[in-house]
Amino acid sequence: MAEQVSLRTKAQPRRAANSGANAKPVRSGTAAAKSGFGKKTIALVYDFDGTLSPRPMQEYTFLPKIGEDPKAFWRECNRIAREQEADPLITYMHLMYQKAKARNVRIDRDDLVALGRDVELFPGVEAWFGEIAKYIGIRAESQGVELRHYLISSGLVEIIEGTRIRPHFHNVFASEYWFEAYDLPYPKRVITDTGKTQYLFRINKGIENLGQSINEHMPEGARPIPFGNMIYFGDGDTDVPSMAVMRKNGGHAIAVHTPGKSKTKCIDLFRAGRCDFFAPADYTRGSELFRRTTLLIDRILANIRLEEEAWRLRRTIDR
């Protein structure tokens, strides 16, 4: 008979700024190891555009507000980036506000947060977080398993802040503006495709305060969330670096595609070994995505039990 399970879910309340700047870092597993096995946190890490939401978040509210056709806007953005040899993400952040200013549309941080309310989500996303927590609560056989959800996106933290699902995330790492009175906002943080991998290591090492460097060596045994306890969710080429880092370090990845649309890219990622599984972006309980995610969670839970038992055995022989 399995022992009673204590499942803790960690989600932060909605904040006015990127929570990464305020999160307290967990420096090592030493304190936890004194009282018990400390590697029991499971981290589910998500991209946003195309993964949790069918389209780029800017297309739902911001671009219509300034009278821009989304396809035309992204074509212009890509053209400027090529011609100027500029980073595409910095280009889009600059171009958005350049066009808003040209149309005398002033949008500040509060406006962007408000726009987040209208961002569309894939089926089942809002209930997903609770359903996954219920599943782990039933399946876990170790005391004190903790579930965390993270978001790493090249989209805008301000828009994400206004979405209905923001409270479910322990932390959000996304591109962000610096807002200055009577001046054109300019990028404060830009998260590129390869730059996303930095935040995977921040989660792994427990150094979520963006003011702290993650470059200092930390032994694997001191890292609070092993890569093996992490699953990354993404939808395409922009997620390849994160999937590669995750898989190379013993973690897991799932690729998703819009239900009813082409899954060619997911098949390519699967064949290349970038992901463990792929599935339509249907987050409802019982879907292919739910079933394949919980298969990986079962594997993580089993490994937690195995590692905890080995930890206990070492404790007995070291006394």
Secondary structure, DSSP 4 states (H G I P E B T S, - for coil): -PPPP-EEEE-PPP-SS-GGGTPPP---SHHHHHHS----EEEEEE--BTTTBSS-GGGTTHHHHTT--HHHHHHHHHHHHHHHT--HHHHHHHHHHHHHHHTT----HHHHHHHGGG----TTHHHHHHHHHHHHHHH--STTEEEEEEEEEEEEHHHHHTSTTGGG-SEEEEEEEE--TTS--EEEE---TTTHHHHHHHHHHT---TTS---S---GGG-SS-GGGEEEEE-SGGGHHHHHHHHHTT-EEEEEE-TTS--HHHHHHHHTTS-SEEEES--STTSHHHHHHHHHHHHHHHHHHHHHHHHHHHHHHH-
